[in-house]
Amino acid sequence: MKANRFLRLGLGQGVMPPEEAASYPLTDRQREYIEGLSHRRIDGDPKTVRKGILQAAKDFGTTDIGVVTTCYRFEDRVRSYELVAQAFGIKP
């Protein structure tokens, strides 16, 4: 479950393997905490992420946006940044 990473990061515990996260039991309080963070994240395919980033920039009145991807595997994190760059037409 993607949301578990937010709980572990908030508790300073790092990112757990996806298999472990998928079966991790959450208390009602933990679930509420995670759901409270949902407005802060943008995920989806590159087109959806691009639209979300542009909307966030508009909402905050800025052109300066930072992107942070939280992935268990380094290769997945690199690929995530590649997809964001591609969505904005940025060449490697």
ABEGO torsion letter per residue (X at the ends): XAAAAAAAAAAGAEBBBAAAAAABBBBAAAAAAAAAAAAABBBEBAAAAAAAAAAAAAAAGBABBBBBBBBABAAAAAAAAAAAAAAAGBBX
